[in-house]
Amino acid sequence: MEKIKCKYCGTELQKVLLPPDSDFNCEYLYVCFNDECGYYVRGWDWMRTHYNVTASYRYKYNPFYGDEGPIPVSSPYTWKDLIAKT
Ligand SMILES: [Zn+2]
């Protein structure tokens, strides 16, 4: 399978298995879990400035719809327990 990489940092994305009740309407997504990723690092400041909340987002790719964009996180650990073990 072709490896999908983060548009911002070049790190290989990891597969996240979503819970059945998620809003994404699909089984899994690919997410950049690099804690040094500029997109994610800048997100904390951006969210505080614009929404006054402690949150950020990571780069994600949805292979079902072919769309990419942010997936919200409230801590460095959000979603990490759902990473698929391959
Ligand atoms: Zn990244």
PDB file of the backbone (N, CA, C, O) and the ligand in Angstrom, with CONECT records:
HET     ZN  A 101       1
ATOM      1  N   MET A   1       0.836  -1.202   0.000  1.00  0.00           N
ATOM      2  CA  MET A   1       0.000   0.000   0.000  1.00  0.00           C
ATOM      3  C   MET A   1       0.870   1.251   0.000  1.00  0.00           C
ATOM      4  O   MET A   1       1.908   1.307   0.659  1.00  0.00           O
ATOM      5  N   GLU A   2       0.440   2.211  -0.723  1.00  0.00           N
ATOM      6  CA  GLU A   2       1.181   3.459  -0.793  1.00  0.00           C
ATOM      7  C   GLU A   2       1.134   4.183   0.550  1.00  0.00           C
ATOM      8  O   GLU A   2       0.079   4.268   1.180  1.00  0.00           O
ATOM      9  N   LYS A   3       2.268   4.696   0.979  1.00  0.00           N
ATOM     10  CA  LYS A   3       2.309   5.421   2.244  1.00  0.00           C
ATOM     11  C   LYS A   3       1.836   6.857   2.021  1.00  0.00           C
ATOM     12  O   LYS A   3       2.231   7.518   1.060  1.00  0.00           O
ATOM     13  N   ILE A   4       0.995   7.314   2.919  1.00  0.00           N
ATOM     14  CA  ILE A   4       0.493   8.669   2.812  1.00  0.00           C
ATOM     15  C   ILE A   4       1.272   9.534   3.787  1.00  0.00           C
ATOM     16  O   ILE A   4       1.450   9.165   4.947  1.00  0.00           O
ATOM     17  N   LYS A   5       1.729  10.670   3.321  1.00  0.00           N
ATOM     18  CA  LYS A   5       2.548  11.522   4.170  1.00  0.00           C
ATOM     19  C   LYS A   5       1.884  12.853   4.463  1.00  0.00           C
ATOM     20  O   LYS A   5       1.069  13.355   3.689  1.00  0.00           O
ATOM     21  N   CYS A   6       2.259  13.409   5.608  1.00  0.00           N
ATOM     22  CA  CYS A   6       1.727  14.703   6.009  1.00  0.00           C
ATOM     23  C   CYS A   6       2.227  15.783   5.063  1.00  0.00           C
ATOM     24  O   CYS A   6       3.410  15.849   4.729  1.00  0.00           O
ATOM     25  N   LYS A   7       1.307  16.612   4.648  1.00  0.00           N
ATOM     26  CA  LYS A   7       1.599  17.715   3.734  1.00  0.00           C
ATOM     27  C   LYS A   7       2.510  18.756   4.377  1.00  0.00           C
ATOM     28  O   LYS A   7       3.210  19.489   3.678  1.00  0.00           O
ATOM     29  N   TYR A   8       2.500  18.821   5.705  1.00  0.00           N
ATOM     30  CA  TYR A   8       3.217  19.869   6.423  1.00  0.00           C
ATOM     31  C   TYR A   8       4.595  19.442   6.901  1.00  0.00           C
ATOM     32  O   TYR A   8       5.532  20.240   6.877  1.00  0.00           O
ATOM     33  N   CYS A   9       4.733  18.177   7.343  1.00  0.00           N
ATOM     34  CA  CYS A   9       6.013  17.765   7.916  1.00  0.00           C
ATOM     35  C   CYS A   9       6.608  16.545   7.224  1.00  0.00           C
ATOM     36  O   CYS A   9       7.754  16.188   7.497  1.00  0.00           O
ATOM     37  N   GLY A  10       5.863  15.902   6.343  1.00  0.00           N
ATOM     38  CA  GLY A  10       6.405  14.761   5.616  1.00  0.00           C
ATOM     39  C   GLY A  10       6.394  13.444   6.380  1.00  0.00           C
ATOM     40  O   GLY A  10       6.856  12.423   5.871  1.00  0.00           O
ATOM     41  N   THR A  11       5.871  13.467   7.594  1.00  0.00           N
ATOM     42  CA  THR A  11       5.786  12.238   8.385  1.00  0.00           C
ATOM     43  C   THR A  11       4.711  11.318   7.820  1.00  0.00           C
ATOM     44  O   THR A  11       3.663  11.770   7.360  1.00  0.00           O
ATOM     45  N   GLU A  12       4.989  10.041   7.864  1.00  0.00           N
ATOM     46  CA  GLU A  12       4.010   9.061   7.417  1.00  0.00           C
ATOM     47  C   GLU A  12       2.768   9.115   8.312  1.00  0.00           C
ATOM     48  O   GLU A  12       2.877   9.114   9.539  1.00  0.00           O
ATOM     49  N   LEU A  13       1.626   9.161   7.707  1.00  0.00           N
ATOM     50  CA  LEU A  13       0.391   9.211   8.499  1.00  0.00           C
ATOM     51  C   LEU A  13       0.094   7.838   9.102  1.00  0.00           C
ATOM     52  O   LEU A  13       0.472   6.806   8.547  1.00  0.00           O
ATOM     53  N   GLN A  14      -0.582   7.846  10.239  1.00  0.00           N
ATOM     54  CA  GLN A  14      -0.956   6.606  10.891  1.00  0.00           C
ATOM     55  C   GLN A  14      -2.466   6.413  10.829  1.00  0.00           C
ATOM     56  O   GLN A  14      -3.246   7.364  10.876  1.00  0.00           O
ATOM     57  N   LYS A  15      -2.839   5.156  10.723  1.00  0.00           N
ATOM     58  CA  LYS A  15      -4.254   4.814  10.586  1.00  0.00           C
ATOM     59  C   LYS A  15      -4.928   4.873  11.953  1.00  0.00           C
ATOM     60  O   LYS A  15      -4.456   4.272  12.918  1.00  0.00           O
ATOM     61  N   VAL A  16      -6.024   5.596  12.021  1.00  0.00           N
ATOM     62  CA  VAL A  16      -6.807   5.707  13.247  1.00  0.00           C
ATOM     63  C   VAL A  16      -8.152   5.024  13.028  1.00  0.00           C
ATOM     64  O   VAL A  16      -8.911   5.391  12.131  1.00  0.00           O
ATOM     65  N   LEU A  17      -8.432   4.034  13.853  1.00  0.00           N
ATOM     66  CA  LEU A  17      -9.719   3.331  13.749  1.00  0.00           C
ATOM     67  C   LEU A  17     -10.759   4.109  14.540  1.00  0.00           C
ATOM     68  O   LEU A  17     -10.629   4.269  15.754  1.00  0.00           O
ATOM     69  N   LEU A  18     -11.769   4.583  13.869  1.00  0.00           N
ATOM     70  CA  LEU A  18     -12.767   5.435  14.508  1.00  0.00           C
ATOM     71  C   LEU A  18     -13.835   4.615  15.214  1.00  0.00           C
ATOM     72  O   LEU A  18     -14.177   3.519  14.770  1.00  0.00           O
ATOM     73  N   PRO A  19     -14.360   5.142  16.307  1.00  0.00           N
ATOM     74  CA  PRO A  19     -15.491   4.468  16.952  1.00  0.00           C
ATOM     75  C   PRO A  19     -16.717   4.530  16.035  1.00  0.00           C
ATOM     76  O   PRO A  19     -16.838   5.439  15.213  1.00  0.00           O
ATOM     77  N   PRO A  20     -17.619   3.563  16.182  1.00  0.00           N
ATOM     78  CA  PRO A  20     -18.790   3.490  15.279  1.00  0.00           C
ATOM     79  C   PRO A  20     -19.665   4.738  15.330  1.00  0.00           C
ATOM     80  O   PRO A  20     -20.371   5.042  14.369  1.00  0.00           O
ATOM     81  N   ASP A  21     -19.622   5.459  16.445  1.00  0.00           N
ATOM     82  CA  ASP A  21     -20.498   6.625  16.574  1.00  0.00           C
ATOM     83  C   ASP A  21     -19.802   7.937  16.203  1.00  0.00           C
ATOM     84  O   ASP A  21     -20.304   9.013  16.525  1.00  0.00           O
ATOM     85  N   SER A  22     -18.669   7.858  15.539  1.00  0.00           N
ATOM     86  CA  SER A  22     -17.965   9.096  15.198  1.00  0.00           C
ATOM     87  C   SER A  22     -18.709   9.884  14.130  1.00  0.00           C
ATOM     88  O   SER A  22     -19.569   9.351  13.429  1.00  0.00           O
ATOM     89  N   ASP A  23     -18.365  11.152  14.019  1.00  0.00           N
ATOM     90  CA  ASP A  23     -19.033  12.028  13.052  1.00  0.00           C
ATOM     91  C   ASP A  23     -18.458  11.897  11.643  1.00  0.00           C
ATOM     92  O   ASP A  23     -18.941  12.540  10.712  1.00  0.00           O
ATOM     93  N   PHE A  24     -17.445  11.079  11.489  1.00  0.00           N
ATOM     94  CA  PHE A  24     -16.752  11.053  10.202  1.00  0.00           C
ATOM     95  C   PHE A  24     -17.404  10.136   9.175  1.00  0.00           C
ATOM     96  O   PHE A  24     -17.075  10.193   7.990  1.00  0.00           O
ATOM     97  N   ASN A  25     -18.329   9.290   9.629  1.00  0.00           N
ATOM     98  CA  ASN A  25     -19.026   8.392   8.720  1.00  0.00           C
ATOM     99  C   ASN A  25     -18.095   7.473   7.939  1.00  0.00           C
ATOM    100  O   ASN A  25     -18.347   7.171   6.772  1.00  0.00           O
ATOM    101  N   CYS A  26     -17.029   7.034   8.577  1.00  0.00           N
ATOM    102  CA  CYS A  26     -16.158   6.058   7.946  1.00  0.00           C
ATOM    103  C   CYS A  26     -15.423   5.292   9.036  1.00  0.00           C
ATOM    104  O   CYS A  26     -15.467   5.660  10.210  1.00  0.00           O
ATOM    105  N   GLU A  27     -14.752   4.233   8.635  1.00  0.00           N
ATOM    106  CA  GLU A  27     -14.134   3.348   9.622  1.00  0.00           C
ATOM    107  C   GLU A  27     -12.810   3.861  10.157  1.00  0.00           C
ATOM    108  O   GLU A  27     -12.468   3.653  11.321  1.00  0.00           O
ATOM    109  N   TYR A  28     -12.076   4.531   9.293  1.00  0.00           N
ATOM    110  CA  TYR A  28     -10.766   4.991   9.735  1.00  0.00           C
ATOM    111  C   TYR A  28     -10.299   6.211   8.945  1.00  0.00           C
ATOM    112  O   TYR A  28     -10.827   6.534   7.882  1.00  0.00           O
ATOM    113  N   LEU A  29      -9.302   6.866   9.499  1.00  0.00           N
ATOM    114  CA  LEU A  29      -8.677   8.025   8.871  1.00  0.00           C
ATOM    115  C   LEU A  29      -7.170   7.857   8.980  1.00  0.00           C
ATOM    116  O   LEU A  29      -6.683   7.010   9.728  1.00  0.00           O
ATOM    117  N   TYR A  30      -6.444   8.660   8.237  1.00  0.00           N
ATOM    118  CA  TYR A  30      -4.994   8.711   8.403  1.00  0.00           C
ATOM    119  C   TYR A  30      -4.645  10.055   9.028  1.00  0.00           C
ATOM    120  O   TYR A  30      -5.114  11.101   8.579  1.00  0.00           O
ATOM    121  N   VAL A  31      -3.811  10.015  10.077  1.00  0.00           N
ATOM    122  CA  VAL A  31      -3.514  11.217  10.844  1.00  0.00           C
ATOM    123  C   VAL A  31      -2.014  11.340  11.078  1.00  0.00           C
ATOM    124  O   VAL A  31      -1.317  10.344  11.273  1.00  0.00           O
ATOM    125  N   CYS A  32      -1.527  12.588  11.054  1.00  0.00           N
ATOM    126  CA  CYS A  32      -0.122  12.872  11.380  1.00  0.00           C
ATOM    127  C   CYS A  32       0.017  12.984  12.896  1.00  0.00           C
ATOM    128  O   CYS A  32      -0.580  13.865  13.515  1.00  0.00           O
ATOM    129  N   PHE A  33       0.804  12.091  13.490  1.00  0.00           N
ATOM    130  CA  PHE A  33       0.984  12.131  14.940  1.00  0.00           C
ATOM    131  C   PHE A  33       2.360  12.665  15.343  1.00  0.00           C
ATOM    132  O   PHE A  33       2.832  12.412  16.452  1.00  0.00           O
ATOM    133  N   ASN A  34       2.984  13.389  14.451  1.00  0.00           N
ATOM    134  CA  ASN A  34       4.264  14.017  14.788  1.00  0.00           C
ATOM    135  C   ASN A  34       3.992  15.231  15.688  1.00  0.00           C
ATOM    136  O   ASN A  34       3.371  16.205  15.263  1.00  0.00           O
ATOM    137  N   ASP A  35       4.469  15.154  16.943  1.00  0.00           N
ATOM    138  CA  ASP A  35       4.219  16.246  17.884  1.00  0.00           C
ATOM    139  C   ASP A  35       5.032  17.501  17.545  1.00  0.00           C
ATOM    140  O   ASP A  35       4.820  18.553  18.149  1.00  0.00           O
ATOM    141  N   GLU A  36       5.948  17.400  16.600  1.00  0.00           N
ATOM    142  CA  GLU A  36       6.718  18.562  16.172  1.00  0.00           C
ATOM    143  C   GLU A  36       6.154  19.149  14.876  1.00  0.00           C
ATOM    144  O   GLU A  36       6.661  20.150  14.370  1.00  0.00           O
ATOM    145  N   CYS A  37       5.137  18.540  14.360  1.00  0.00           N
ATOM    146  CA  CYS A  37       4.561  18.996  13.089  1.00  0.00           C
ATOM    147  C   CYS A  37       4.130  20.460  13.217  1.00  0.00           C
ATOM    148  O   CYS A  37       3.400  20.816  14.142  1.00  0.00           O
ATOM    149  N   GLY A  38       4.578  21.296  12.299  1.00  0.00           N
ATOM    150  CA  GLY A  38       4.298  22.723  12.389  1.00  0.00           C
ATOM    151  C   GLY A  38       2.809  23.050  12.388  1.00  0.00           C
ATOM    152  O   GLY A  38       2.369  23.982  13.060  1.00  0.00           O
ATOM    153  N   TYR A  39       2.054  22.291  11.643  1.00  0.00           N
ATOM    154  CA  TYR A  39       0.611  22.497  11.555  1.00  0.00           C
ATOM    155  C   TYR A  39      -0.021  22.311  12.936  1.00  0.00           C
ATOM    156  O   TYR A  39      -0.832  23.125  13.378  1.00  0.00           O
ATOM    157  N   TYR A  40       0.364  21.236  13.600  1.00  0.00           N
ATOM    158  CA  TYR A  40      -0.148  20.913  14.928  1.00  0.00           C
ATOM    159  C   TYR A  40       0.377  21.898  15.980  1.00  0.00           C
ATOM    160  O   TYR A  40      -0.379  22.356  16.837  1.00  0.00           O
ATOM    161  N   VAL A  41       1.665  22.219  15.912  1.00  0.00           N
ATOM    162  CA  VAL A  41       2.269  23.138  16.878  1.00  0.00           C
ATOM    163  C   VAL A  41       1.622  24.525  16.783  1.00  0.00           C
ATOM    164  O   VAL A  41       1.292  25.126  17.805  1.00  0.00           O
ATOM    165  N   ARG A  42       1.441  25.027  15.570  1.00  0.00           N
ATOM    166  CA  ARG A  42       0.819  26.344  15.382  1.00  0.00           C
ATOM    167  C   ARG A  42      -0.652  26.333  15.780  1.00  0.00           C
ATOM    168  O   ARG A  42      -1.208  27.369  16.144  1.00  0.00           O
ATOM    169  N   GLY A  43      -1.281  25.162  15.709  1.00  0.00           N
ATOM    170  CA  GLY A  43      -2.703  25.044  16.008  1.00  0.00           C
ATOM    171  C   GLY A  43      -3.072  25.470  17.415  1.00  0.00           C
ATOM    172  O   GLY A  43      -4.141  26.042  17.628  1.00  0.00           O
ATOM    173  N   TRP A  44      -2.192  25.196  18.390  1.00  0.00           N
ATOM    174  CA  TRP A  44      -2.482  25.580  19.778  1.00  0.00           C
ATOM    175  C   TRP A  44      -2.654  27.095  19.882  1.00  0.00           C
ATOM    176  O   TRP A  44      -3.609  27.579  20.490  1.00  0.00           O
ATOM    177  N   ASP A  45      -1.721  27.839  19.284  1.00  0.00           N
ATOM    178  CA  ASP A  45      -1.803  29.304  19.309  1.00  0.00           C
ATOM    179  C   ASP A  45      -3.021  29.805  18.554  1.00  0.00           C
ATOM    180  O   ASP A  45      -3.716  30.724  18.986  1.00  0.00           O
ATOM    181  N   TRP A  46      -3.254  29.175  17.421  1.00  0.00           N
ATOM    182  CA  TRP A  46      -4.359  29.619  16.568  1.00  0.00           C
ATOM    183  C   TRP A  46      -5.686  29.446  17.290  1.00  0.00           C
ATOM    184  O   TRP A  46      -6.525  30.347  17.267  1.00  0.00           O
ATOM    185  N   MET A  47      -5.885  28.309  17.924  1.00  0.00           N
ATOM    186  CA  MET A  47      -7.142  28.037  18.610  1.00  0.00           C
ATOM    187  C   MET A  47      -7.315  28.951  19.824  1.00  0.00           C
ATOM    188  O   MET A  47      -8.427  29.379  20.135  1.00  0.00           O
ATOM    189  N   ARG A  48      -6.198  29.249  20.508  1.00  0.00           N
ATOM    190  CA  ARG A  48      -6.308  30.127  21.676  1.00  0.00           C
ATOM    191  C   ARG A  48      -6.654  31.546  21.218  1.00  0.00           C
ATOM    192  O   ARG A  48      -7.494  32.218  21.816  1.00  0.00           O
ATOM    193  N   THR A  49      -5.992  31.985  20.150  1.00  0.00           N
ATOM    194  CA  THR A  49      -6.230  33.332  19.652  1.00  0.00           C
ATOM    195  C   THR A  49      -7.653  33.502  19.119  1.00  0.00           C
ATOM    196  O   THR A  49      -8.307  34.510  19.385  1.00  0.00           O
ATOM    197  N   HIS A  50      -8.119  32.516  18.370  1.00  0.00           N
ATOM    198  CA  HIS A  50      -9.404  32.668  17.694  1.00  0.00           C
ATOM    199  C   HIS A  50     -10.590  32.208  18.524  1.00  0.00           C
ATOM    200  O   HIS A  50     -11.685  32.754  18.389  1.00  0.00           O
ATOM    201  N   TYR A  51     -10.391  31.223  19.371  1.00  0.00           N
ATOM    202  CA  TYR A  51     -11.528  30.660  20.115  1.00  0.00           C
ATOM    203  C   TYR A  51     -11.319  30.659  21.621  1.00  0.00           C
ATOM    204  O   TYR A  51     -12.209  30.271  22.378  1.00  0.00           O
ATOM    205  N   ASN A  52     -10.119  31.102  22.061  1.00  0.00           N
ATOM    206  CA  ASN A  52      -9.815  31.127  23.485  1.00  0.00           C
ATOM    207  C   ASN A  52     -10.002  29.753  24.138  1.00  0.00           C
ATOM    208  O   ASN A  52     -10.523  29.651  25.248  1.00  0.00           O
ATOM    209  N   VAL A  53      -9.574  28.712  23.443  1.00  0.00           N
ATOM    210  CA  VAL A  53      -9.631  27.366  24.003  1.00  0.00           C
ATOM    211  C   VAL A  53      -8.255  26.705  23.893  1.00  0.00           C
ATOM    212  O   VAL A  53      -7.447  27.046  23.029  1.00  0.00           O
ATOM    213  N   THR A  54      -8.016  25.759  24.786  1.00  0.00           N
ATOM    214  CA  THR A  54      -6.791  24.972  24.722  1.00  0.00           C
ATOM    215  C   THR A  54      -7.067  23.748  23.853  1.00  0.00           C
ATOM    216  O   THR A  54      -7.569  22.722  24.315  1.00  0.00           O
ATOM    217  N   ALA A  55      -6.727  23.896  22.609  1.00  0.00           N
ATOM    218  CA  ALA A  55      -6.971  22.818  21.649  1.00  0.00           C
ATOM    219  C   ALA A  55      -6.070  23.047  20.440  1.00  0.00           C
ATOM    220  O   ALA A  55      -5.499  24.124  20.267  1.00  0.00           O
ATOM    221  N   SER A  56      -5.957  22.044  19.632  1.00  0.00           N
ATOM    222  CA  SER A  56      -5.221  22.172  18.387  1.00  0.00           C
ATOM    223  C   SER A  56      -5.842  21.202  17.390  1.00  0.00           C
ATOM    224  O   SER A  56      -6.955  20.715  17.591  1.00  0.00           O
ATOM    225  N   TYR A  57      -5.114  20.929  16.320  1.00  0.00           N
ATOM    226  CA  TYR A  57      -5.604  19.986  15.331  1.00  0.00           C
ATOM    227  C   TYR A  57      -4.398  19.364  14.666  1.00  0.00           C
ATOM    228  O   TYR A  57      -3.311  19.942  14.634  1.00  0.00           O
ATOM    229  N   ARG A  58      -4.609  18.186  14.142  1.00  0.00           N
ATOM    230  CA  ARG A  58      -3.567  17.495  13.397  1.00  0.00           C
ATOM    231  C   ARG A  58      -4.019  17.354  11.956  1.00  0.00           C
ATOM    232  O   ARG A  58      -5.207  17.439  11.645  1.00  0.00           O
ATOM    233  N   TYR A  59      -3.041  17.136  11.080  1.00  0.00           N
ATOM    234  CA  TYR A  59      -3.366  16.926   9.674  1.00  0.00           C
ATOM    235  C   TYR A  59      -3.964  15.537   9.501  1.00  0.00           C
ATOM    236  O   TYR A  59      -3.405  14.550   9.979  1.00  0.00           O
ATOM    237  N   LYS A  60      -5.087  15.464   8.825  1.00  0.00           N
ATOM    238  CA  LYS A  60      -5.688  14.153   8.576  1.00  0.00           C
ATOM    239  C   LYS A  60      -6.070  13.997   7.099  1.00  0.00           C
ATOM    240  O   LYS A  60      -6.325  14.970   6.389  1.00  0.00           O
ATOM    241  N   TYR A  61      -6.097  12.748   6.677  1.00  0.00           N
ATOM    242  CA  TYR A  61      -6.531  12.424   5.326  1.00  0.00           C
ATOM    243  C   TYR A  61      -7.618  11.364   5.421  1.00  0.00           C
ATOM    244  O   TYR A  61      -7.443  10.346   6.091  1.00  0.00           O
ATOM    245  N   ASN A  62      -8.726  11.602   4.760  1.00  0.00           N
ATOM    246  CA  ASN A  62      -9.832  10.657   4.750  1.00  0.00           C
ATOM    247  C   ASN A  62      -9.840   9.929   3.410  1.00  0.00           C
ATOM    248  O   ASN A  62     -10.192  10.514   2.386  1.00  0.00           O
ATOM    249  N   PRO A  63      -9.449   8.646   3.414  1.00  0.00           N
ATOM    250  CA  PRO A  63      -9.319   7.914   2.143  1.00  0.00           C
ATOM    251  C   PRO A  63     -10.671   7.591   1.509  1.00  0.00           C
ATOM    252  O   PRO A  63     -10.728   7.265   0.323  1.00  0.00           O
ATOM    253  N   PHE A  64     -11.746   7.674   2.265  1.00  0.00           N
ATOM    254  CA  PHE A  64     -13.067   7.351   1.725  1.00  0.00           C
ATOM    255  C   PHE A  64     -13.609   8.485   0.864  1.00  0.00           C
ATOM    256  O   PHE A  64     -14.234   8.257  -0.172  1.00  0.00           O
ATOM    257  N   TYR A  65     -13.358   9.700   1.312  1.00  0.00           N
ATOM    258  CA  TYR A  65     -13.852  10.856   0.567  1.00  0.00           C
ATOM    259  C   TYR A  65     -12.737  11.588  -0.169  1.00  0.00           C
ATOM    260  O   TYR A  65     -12.981  12.502  -0.956  1.00  0.00           O
ATOM    261  N   GLY A  66     -11.501  11.162   0.109  1.00  0.00           N
ATOM    262  CA  GLY A  66     -10.367  11.799  -0.543  1.00  0.00           C
ATOM    263  C   GLY A  66     -10.131  13.217  -0.077  1.00  0.00           C
ATOM    264  O   GLY A  66      -9.487  14.003  -0.773  1.00  0.00           O
ATOM    265  N   ASP A  67     -10.649  13.555   1.102  1.00  0.00           N
ATOM    266  CA  ASP A  67     -10.449  14.924   1.573  1.00  0.00           C
ATOM    267  C   ASP A  67      -9.390  14.961   2.662  1.00  0.00           C
ATOM    268  O   ASP A  67      -9.137  13.971   3.349  1.00  0.00           O
ATOM    269  N   GLU A  68      -8.782  16.123   2.798  1.00  0.00           N
ATOM    270  CA  GLU A  68      -7.755  16.314   3.805  1.00  0.00           C
ATOM    271  C   GLU A  68      -8.090  17.557   4.601  1.00  0.00           C
ATOM    272  O   GLU A  68      -8.858  18.407   4.150  1.00  0.00           O
ATOM    273  N   GLY A  69      -7.509  17.661   5.794  1.00  0.00           N
ATOM    274  CA  GLY A  69      -7.793  18.833   6.605  1.00  0.00           C
ATOM    275  C   GLY A  69      -7.508  18.536   8.057  1.00  0.00           C
ATOM    276  O   GLY A  69      -6.876  17.529   8.377  1.00  0.00           O
ATOM    277  N   PRO A  70      -7.970  19.409   8.944  1.00  0.00           N
ATOM    278  CA  PRO A  70      -7.663  19.255  10.358  1.00  0.00           C
ATOM    279  C   PRO A  70      -8.573  18.263  11.063  1.00  0.00           C
ATOM    280  O   PRO A  70      -9.752  18.136  10.732  1.00  0.00           O
ATOM    281  N   ILE A  71      -8.015  17.570  12.029  1.00  0.00           N
ATOM    282  CA  ILE A  71      -8.825  16.790  12.953  1.00  0.00           C
ATOM    283  C   ILE A  71      -8.542  17.375  14.339  1.00  0.00           C
ATOM    284  O   ILE A  71      -7.381  17.466  14.737  1.00  0.00           O
ATOM    285  N   PRO A  72      -9.578  17.770  15.079  1.00  0.00           N
ATOM    286  CA  PRO A  72      -9.358  18.479  16.336  1.00  0.00           C
ATOM    287  C   PRO A  72      -8.788  17.585  17.436  1.00  0.00           C
ATOM    288  O   PRO A  72      -9.127  16.406  17.533  1.00  0.00           O
ATOM    289  N   VAL A  73      -7.928  18.161  18.251  1.00  0.00           N
ATOM    290  CA  VAL A  73      -7.390  17.462  19.421  1.00  0.00           C
ATOM    291  C   VAL A  73      -7.420  18.414  20.611  1.00  0.00           C
ATOM    292  O   VAL A  73      -7.285  19.627  20.455  1.00  0.00           O
ATOM    293  N   SER A  74      -7.600  17.844  21.805  1.00  0.00           N
ATOM    294  CA  SER A  74      -7.595  18.678  23.005  1.00  0.00           C
ATOM    295  C   SER A  74      -6.369  18.409  23.866  1.00  0.00           C
ATOM    296  O   SER A  74      -6.137  19.102  24.856  1.00  0.00           O
ATOM    297  N   SER A  75      -5.583  17.402  23.491  1.00  0.00           N
ATOM    298  CA  SER A  75      -4.332  17.117  24.185  1.00  0.00           C
ATOM    299  C   SER A  75      -3.437  16.356  23.217  1.00  0.00           C
ATOM    300  O   SER A  75      -3.896  15.901  22.170  1.00  0.00           O
ATOM    301  N   PRO A  76      -2.148  16.216  23.568  1.00  0.00           N
ATOM    302  CA  PRO A  76      -1.255  15.457  22.679  1.00  0.00           C
ATOM    303  C   PRO A  76      -1.668  13.991  22.533  1.00  0.00           C
ATOM    304  O   PRO A  76      -1.194  13.290  21.639  1.00  0.00           O
ATOM    305  N   TYR A  77      -2.560  13.536  23.422  1.00  0.00           N
ATOM    306  CA  TYR A  77      -2.923  12.117  23.428  1.00  0.00           C
ATOM    307  C   TYR A  77      -4.209  11.818  22.695  1.00  0.00           C
ATOM    308  O   TYR A  77      -4.530  10.654  22.451  1.00  0.00           O
ATOM    309  N   THR A  78      -4.958  12.860  22.336  1.00  0.00           N
ATOM    310  CA  THR A  78      -6.228  12.635  21.654  1.00  0.00           C
ATOM    311  C   THR A  78      -6.016  11.784  20.400  1.00  0.00           C
ATOM    312  O   THR A  78      -5.119  12.056  19.602  1.00  0.00           O
ATOM    313  N   TRP A  79      -6.830  10.776  20.237  1.00  0.00           N
ATOM    314  CA  TRP A  79      -6.843   9.834  19.109  1.00  0.00           C
ATOM    315  C   TRP A  79      -5.752   8.774  19.193  1.00  0.00           C
ATOM    316  O   TRP A  79      -5.834   7.754  18.508  1.00  0.00           O
ATOM    317  N   LYS A  80      -4.734   8.993  20.016  1.00  0.00           N
ATOM    318  CA  LYS A  80      -3.582   8.078  19.964  1.00  0.00           C
ATOM    319  C   LYS A  80      -3.947   6.658  20.398  1.00  0.00           C
ATOM    320  O   LYS A  80      -3.334   5.693  19.942  1.00  0.00           O
ATOM    321  N   ASP A  81      -4.946   6.526  21.278  1.00  0.00           N
ATOM    322  CA  ASP A  81      -5.340   5.184  21.710  1.00  0.00           C
ATOM    323  C   ASP A  81      -6.097   4.441  20.617  1.00  0.00           C
ATOM    324  O   ASP A  81      -6.387   3.252  20.754  1.00  0.00           O
ATOM    325  N   LEU A  82      -6.414   5.140  19.535  1.00  0.00           N
ATOM    326  CA  LEU A  82      -7.163   4.509  18.447  1.00  0.00           C
ATOM    327  C   LEU A  82      -6.279   4.174  17.235  1.00  0.00           C
ATOM    328  O   LEU A  82      -6.769   3.718  16.201  1.00  0.00           O
ATOM    329  N   ILE A  83      -4.983   4.406  17.383  1.00  0.00           N
ATOM    330  CA  ILE A  83      -4.079   4.092  16.268  1.00  0.00           C
ATOM    331  C   ILE A  83      -4.082   2.588  16.026  1.00  0.00           C
ATOM    332  O   ILE A  83      -3.937   1.792  16.955  1.00  0.00           O
ATOM    333  N   ALA A  84      -4.249   2.215  14.759  1.00  0.00           N
ATOM    334  CA  ALA A  84      -4.290   0.792  14.411  1.00  0.00           C
ATOM    335  C   ALA A  84      -2.920   0.167  14.594  1.00  0.00           C
ATOM    336  O   ALA A  84      -1.914   0.723  14.154  1.00  0.00           O
ATOM    337  N   LYS A  85      -2.880  -0.971  15.234  1.00  0.00           N
ATOM    338  CA  LYS A  85      -1.629  -1.728  15.363  1.00  0.00           C
ATOM    339  C   LYS A  85      -1.486  -2.602  14.125  1.00  0.00           C
ATOM    340  O   LYS A  85      -2.332  -3.455  13.858  1.00  0.00           O
ATOM    341  N   THR A  86      -0.437  -2.389  13.390  1.00  0.00           N
ATOM    342  CA  THR A  86      -0.294  -3.177  12.158  1.00  0.00           C
ATOM    343  C   THR A  86       0.827  -4.188  12.286  1.00  0.00           C
ATOM    344  O   THR A  86       1.092  -4.938  11.347  1.00  0.00           O
TER     345      THR A  86
HETATM  346 ZN    ZN A 101       2.590  16.599  10.091  1.00  0.00          ZN2+
END
